[in-house]
Amino acid sequence: MFEWLSWFTHMENTKPFVLVLFTVTFVLIILYVFSNRNRSKRLESYKNIPFDDEDENGQSKDIKNEQ
């Protein structure tokens, strides 16, 4: 019934299959990220989030300013 699954038990079949699977997945992710200009700009705006130290009121979140 599941004789086609025995094909995966041979390493000479599995390695190329997984390589193609990962390559196709990687290319699809890259195409998804860079295909839409608005999405690309939005993702580029996220790169500075770790350096954003102001809250929504424009106040710095530093502990020094609270004292």
C-alpha positions as CSV (number, residue, x, y, z in Angstrom):
1,M,0.0,0.0,0.0
2,F,2.7,2.5,1.0
3,E,5.5,1.1,-1.2
4,W,6.3,4.6,-2.4
5,L,7.5,5.5,1.1
6,S,10.2,2.9,0.9
7,W,11.8,5.3,-1.7
8,F,12.7,7.7,1.2
9,T,14.6,5.0,3.1
10,H,17.4,5.1,0.6
11,M,19.8,8.0,1.3
12,E,20.7,8.4,-2.4
13,N,17.1,9.4,-2.9
14,T,16.4,11.4,0.2
15,K,19.4,13.8,0.1
16,P,18.6,15.3,-3.4
17,F,14.9,15.5,-2.5
18,V,15.6,17.4,0.7
19,L,18.0,19.7,-1.1
20,V,15.5,20.5,-3.7
21,L,12.8,21.0,-1.1
22,F,14.9,23.4,1.0
23,T,16.0,25.3,-2.1
24,V,12.5,25.8,-3.4
25,T,11.3,26.9,0.1
26,F,14.2,29.4,0.4
27,V,13.4,30.9,-3.0
28,L,9.7,31.1,-2.2
29,I,10.4,33.0,1.0
30,I,12.8,35.4,-0.8
31,L,10.2,36.0,-3.4
32,Y,7.5,36.6,-0.8
33,V,9.5,39.1,1.1
34,F,10.7,41.1,-1.9
35,S,7.8,40.8,-4.3
36,N,5.6,43.5,-2.8
37,R,7.1,47.0,-2.6
38,N,5.0,48.0,0.5
39,R,6.0,44.8,2.3
40,S,9.6,45.5,1.5
41,K,9.4,49.0,2.9
42,R,7.6,47.8,6.0
43,L,10.2,45.2,6.7
44,E,13.0,47.7,6.2
45,S,11.3,50.0,8.8
46,Y,11.5,47.2,11.4
47,K,15.3,47.0,11.4
48,N,15.6,50.0,13.7
49,I,13.1,48.7,16.4
50,P,15.9,47.6,18.8
51,F,17.3,51.2,18.7
52,D,14.0,52.9,19.3
53,D,14.2,54.1,22.9
54,E,11.2,56.6,22.9
55,D,7.7,55.7,23.9
56,E,4.6,57.0,22.1
57,N,4.7,60.3,24.0
58,G,8.2,61.1,22.9
59,Q,9.7,60.5,26.3
60,S,12.9,58.6,26.6
61,K,12.6,55.2,28.3
62,D,16.0,55.5,30.0
63,I,16.1,54.8,33.8
64,K,18.3,58.0,34.2
65,N,15.4,60.3,33.1
66,E,13.0,58.8,35.7
67,Q,15.1,59.9,38.7
